[in-house]
Every structure is written in structure tokens, then in C-alpha cells.
Amino acid sequence: MDRISETVMSRPLEAIGKTSSTEVNEVALLENFLSIPSIEKAWTSPSWRGDDGFDVMVTISQMNISANATRIFMSTVFIPDVESGNVKNCRWAPFPFELSGAALVVPSPSGTKLLVVRNDDVKNGTSQTKLEIWGQGQLLKEVHVPASVHGSVYTDEWFQGASWSQDEDYIAYVAEEPAKPRPEFGQGFLGAGAWKGQGEWIEDWGETYTGMRRPIIFVADIESGAVQVVEGIPEDISAGQVVWAPRMTTRSSCPAEKSILVFVGWTSYASNFNSPRKLGMVYCQNRPCHLYTVEAPVPGRDCLVPALPAVKLTEGINSAVFPRFSPDGKVLVFLSCEAAVNSGAHAATNSLHSISWSSGRVLSMPMQINDVVKIVQHPDNDGFPGLYCSDLIANPWLADSCTLLLTSMWRSQEVILAINVESGNVERVTSCASSSSWRLLGLQSSSLLAGRRVETNNDWSWVNISVPSLKLPKKVETSLKEMLYKIIQIPVPSTEVGDTLAEGAKQPFEAVYVSRRKGTVTKSRLGRGGGSQNKIPPLLLILHGGPHSIAQSSFSKPAAFLSALGYNLLYVNYRGSVGFGEEALSSLPGNIGRQDVGDVLAALNHVVKNGMADPNKVSVMGGSHGGFLASHLLGQAPDKFRTGILRSPVCNLAANVGTSDIPDWSYFEAFGKEGLTTYSEVPSASDLSVLYQCSPIAHVSKVKVPTLIIVGTQDRRVPAISNGLPYAQALRARGLEAKVIYVQDRHSLERPQTQFEGYLNVGLWLKRFM
């Protein structure tokens, strides 16, 4: 066995205490699944060959478990003449190349230049951020930005924004404001050396943003290498998602053109919860924000004249994200999370809006906001359920400058939608006849590039693009081919249907059932009577977090590993999940620990009744709110499960409210919309009592089965010290087995070694108790 394999295996196997050949095989199997590459992003551009095809630049990720890091590769493919339907001559680059140390990669609109951002460790105040501008075959410019100008460039999916100007001479991007000088001490003391104190604590945006300073906007001049801060942004605004606006004038009588940026700005004050603090940002759509315009610091602007303050574009609407200009520059569209801001839910149904943009418009003029796609309260039958988008690609437009494409949830599937921004008409582009999920990657003229996330036997009216062959071990390849995904409709429990329940909350919810093509159900002869019974694989219930998120019918590496071990999987999209209309989603807050528990049990009873699960071989696993649900089920239905697996679980809302970066979550989910006014930084005794009573810890005395708990030391969302660890101690105090895996990771538990150690323990734990 080589050194790398020994290093990878040592921690989980040592923790388990065994090194049998079976477990070594499971180690290799999990490593093979986690090492499968994934396409992350793709950008299209006209082909430099000058023909009818186009070029695609693709970034690919692959886990490097031994280094506890993710490798990012880049490759290119030429796609010829898609309209002819003959794309057999797609030409991929012979080999991908690794973007070692690259924090962000952004091609220019023409595809002739490439921005590569490298963030050094600028926390010590001496290192530099590096901006590399690449051309076709050479490095055009390398800009070293000292920490005195700004800190790390934001590369997350929320604040991050790196935008090329139309002429591709400038790049606007989001980075940390420079660090303030730290106080110095010791100069006047005899024999004492000078040293620096820590200074005043600066509040950050919580989970994943620990220690990061306020995001603001900078503009880099590619020719000169100069980097300037964008002035005029108020001190209380955190800026992100910046894009260049089409050229416009500040006064209709003034011919001088200005370079204008449009960005999203979040205030530190959470007005909907009347909180003076920065509530956690990641995965939280309920933070009020607006679109702003501001002048870019480019040559031609009089530096002696103070910059004008940023102008708010979206008065009258309290959420605006992902601004995108149409190719003809006449329309600015944006998504809104207004339903989340108004209700308090951390995710809810989105809406789409537009603003007519004119080069002669006065910046301070109030802009009329047009509704393109409104919030859907409850869909008709299987009709359009509303928008549920996590982002928009950089160029989401067809060539007509009127049709915008995006990826959205449609019940348990991720689909691609085409939206006419003039009429508001919404068309589902991907087929309704399959359980596949799709993700939009890019557009070129009228050609759409997308990724399909589940293999099916259905014929699609899509042109398949061959990709370089991926060599997988035979067992992994066979296992992937045998996986079957089926979306099941689950009726709402009859005890829940009443006159007070909104119509959308009475409609069936869904579950995604994952089984095998071969040997899912076999028959064996029993006894002399010749009877038969179904030998059904053990079932693992898997519950998503949020609770306002979704388990979609798409490929998952951990799920593939568990399926290969012989388990059927049931993902339950209980009411409160996104993708089913706003009424179904909003039925859960104020009813957590009851309605969601009832929905999961209804889904379990449904598959048992239909012969898809053996009631004596069921276990449950969930993360975050899914861990909240799983631990509730272990206490409220203790005889239904063989074991439970909790990942970053919410176990005690009364304790979590004082330690989490999003204390508003505990209030909103426990009290419902009333939580907006009930929320307090100093919870009352009665509030704490309500929070405790709807928590799993209130039912811990009824748990009967062993439990595996996986938590992270850096989790600020659901800190282990107030949730998973006390819950484990409570189980142990009752004589139950509770195993804790405590990893150096954040709430998502997504670092490569965390996933490896965590899911290896999950697999071996299930083998013990299933």
C-alpha cells in the first residue's frame, strides 16, 4: 500500500477501530466515488476559427483527498454548427490544465482574454493579491495589489462579482476593504519590545465569512495596471455582484459619457428583524438589499471633483440581486427575494423584474420597476410553481435580447426555463417526461449549453455532445449505471387537511426514491407452503436542511456510494421545501417538529405500503434542519428506525438562538411570521420555553437507537457546542451509544477529508446496525 493511501485511511479507520479487508474495500470504493470530476462552470464565445461554431471554456473540479483540497482544471471544446444537428466533430483540448492557486477565473465576453485571480494570505497585512490577464497564448498583464489597497478578492457565489467592461479594458471586482491599522504598544516601556494589539472587533457576515472585512468595489485598468477603489458607496453598505452598465449620460443635455457600475448593496442593519447586527448571509435570501449605480474610476473622470454618491435604483422593493443587462443594453433585469425578506424565511419563491434602460436617462430619476414573473402562491396541478433560483449565468440572453434563460427548481427537479421579459411568458425548456435534473451552463447566439444530472432511458430532443471518456473502476461504473431515480407523489396526511390550511399546502408533496436496476426486489421460497416474500434492500431516509431548500433528482457522489453499498434511498421534500409554490413553503414556519415530522412519516408509510421498503430495515440521516428532523423522528417515532445519523444537527433552538450567526432562523421557524416582530437579541423566558419545546432535545428521553453525530469545529450556523455535542451527552447519559465525529470544518461539512471520513463512518455505521 502506498504512502498516500495509508495517509488517507489512517484517521477514519483508526476512529472505527478496525482494518478488515471489507473496510479497506469500502475505503477504496468511497475514494473512487468522491474522486469523480464535476463540471462547475462553462463560458461560450464565438469561435476564433471564424466559422459557424463556437468555443466553450469549461472548469472542472476534482477532490484531492490527501491534500484536503479541490483541484480545479480548465479545458476547452470547439462545437461546430449546432443548427445542423451534427456535432460529432466536437474537438476537446487533448488535456485539461490545472489552475493551481487560482481563486477566481473569468473569461472576457469576446473570449479573447482571461482573468485569473490569486488570493495570497493577505491577513497578515503584507501579502498581495495577484490579477493575471491572459491572452491567446501569452500572459498580457500581471497586477500585484498590496494589502494596503485591498484584502482578498471575494470568490463566493453571493458577494462575488468580477465584470469586464464592454471594451475589455477594465475589470470591476469585489474585494475586502483594507485592514485598519492595529494599535501599537510597548514603545515607552523599559526593556519591552513594541508589539501590536488586536484592535476593535469588526463584525463580519457570519458562516463562511469569518474574519472577512466589508466587501467593496475596485476597478483595475488592464493597460496601466492601476487599481482604484470605487468611491461614493456608503460606509454601511456591503457591495457585491457588480456589472458594467451600458454607456449613459448624467444629464440629457450633456454629451460626455460616463462609465457606470451597477451593484447589489446590503445594509448592516436587518430592517425586517429590527436587528442592529449583521445577521449571517450565506444561504440567507431574507437580507434586505437594493441595486445601486455608481460612477467607475476610469480615465476621463475629473479626480478633483468628488465622486457622486451611489444612487439607489430599486426604491419600493426590498430585495434585488443578480442584475443583468440585455445584449442591446435597453433592459436591466434582476431577481428579487422579496417574499423571503417580507416573510422572514431564509429562502422563498423568487420574482423577476425589469427596468427600461436608456443612454439619456438621468441617474437620479426614479426608475419604474416592471414585474416580469410574479410570486406563485400555488401552482395549478403540475403547472409552473414559481421561480427558485440560486444565481443567473453571466450572459443569460438569447440573441433576440428579449428571452432570458435560467435554472430553477420545479418541484423535485432542476429545470431550465425561458422567460420573455416583455410578455412575462414562462416556458419550460427541458422535458417534463423524465425525472432528470438540468443545469444551464452557457448560451451562444441561439444555442444552449446545459448539463444533465441524471441518466435516463428517455429520448430527448437535444443534441448530445460527446465528452472525453472518463475511466472509472468497473464496480463504480456498473453501480452508476444501475441507479434508478423515481419521483413519488405523497398525499398530505388526512389529519393535516382542514379549512385553515392554504390550498397550496393541501397539494401532494414529493419524495425521490433511489434504487437499483438489478436485484432491487427478488423473491425467495419460504417454508413448505411455498409462499414468497420480497427481499427489499434496507432503506435510508435522507432529509435535506433549510428547511426551505430541496433534494433534487440529481447525481450525488455520497448517494452513489451508499447505493453501491446496497441501500435504497428516500429523499423527502416535505412541505416547506422550495419548488412547490409559496403557500406550501410558508405552511411550515410555526409548525416545525410537527408538520415536517408528519410529512416524513407519511412518505415512509407510503413506500412501505407500496412494497418499496421493509419497515424493519429503515434508518434516517439528515443535515442541519434535516438533522433537526432526523433527531425529532428518533424521539417521536423511536420504533421505526434502526439507527440515526445526524450531520450538523439543530438539536436545541433555545441554545442555538444565542450562539448561531442567524438567531432569526430559530425565531422564524418556531414562531412563524410572528417571529419578525417577536425576535429579540435578549430572548424572554417564555420565548426560550417555546424554542425548547419544539426542539429534538425535548424528546431525547424517548430515543432507543444508537446515533452517529458528525459536527464541525468551525460551524457558526449551528454550533456543535450548543447542539450536537450536548445531544450526544444526553444520549450517553441514558446508556445509548452515541458516536461523535468532530471535524475541522464549517456547517456544510464539505471539505474533501470531511466528506471522506464522514461518509466512510456512515457506511460502516449502517453496516453495523442495518
Secondary structure as UniProt FT lines:
FT   HELIX           3..16
FT   HELIX           21..34
FT   STRAND          38..46
FT   TURN            48..49
FT   STRAND          54..64
FT   HELIX           65..67
FT   STRAND          69..79
FT   HELIX           82..84
FT   TURN            88..89
FT   STRAND          91..92
FT   STRAND          97..98
FT   TURN            100..101
FT   STRAND          104..107
FT   TURN            109..110
FT   STRAND          114..119
FT   HELIX           122..124
FT   STRAND          128..135
FT   TURN            136..137
FT   STRAND          138..146
FT   TURN            147..149
FT   STRAND          162..164
FT   TURN            166..167
FT   STRAND          170..176
FT   STRAND          184..185
FT   TURN            187..188
FT   TURN            190..191
FT   STRAND          195..196
FT   TURN            207..208
FT   TURN            210..211
FT   STRAND          215..221
FT   TURN            222..224
FT   STRAND          227..229
FT   TURN            235..236
FT   STRAND          237..244
FT   TURN            252..253
FT   STRAND          260..267
FT   HELIX           271..273
FT   TURN            282..283
FT   TURN            285..286
FT   STRAND          289..295
FT   TURN            299..300
FT   TURN            303..304
FT   STRAND          311..312
FT   TURN            315..316
FT   STRAND          321..325
FT   TURN            327..328
FT   STRAND          331..336
FT   HELIX           338..343
FT   STRAND          350..356
FT   TURN            359..360
FT   TURN            363..364
FT   STRAND          370..373
FT   TURN            381..382
FT   TURN            399..400
FT   STRAND          403..410
FT   TURN            411..412
FT   STRAND          413..420
FT   TURN            421..423
FT   STRAND          426..428
FT   STRAND          438..444
FT   TURN            445..446
FT   STRAND          447..452
FT   HELIX           474..482
FT   STRAND          483..490
FT   TURN            494..496
FT   TURN            499..500
FT   HELIX           503..506
FT   STRAND          509..516
FT   STRAND          522..526
FT   TURN            527..530
FT   STRAND          531..535
FT   STRAND          539..543
FT   HELIX           557..564
FT   TURN            565..566
FT   STRAND          568..573
FT   TURN            575..576
FT   TURN            578..579
FT   HELIX           582..586
FT   TURN            589..590
FT   TURN            592..594
FT   HELIX           595..609
FT   TURN            610..611
FT   TURN            615..616
FT   STRAND          618..623
FT   HELIX           625..636
FT   TURN            638..639
FT   STRAND          644..647
FT   HELIX           653..656
FT   TURN            657..659
FT   HELIX           663..671
FT   HELIX           672..674
FT   HELIX           675..678
FT   HELIX           685..693
FT   HELIX           696..702
FT   STRAND          707..712
FT   TURN            713..714
FT   HELIX           720..722
FT   HELIX           724..733
FT   TURN            734..735
FT   STRAND          738..743
FT   TURN            747..748
FT   HELIX           752..769
//
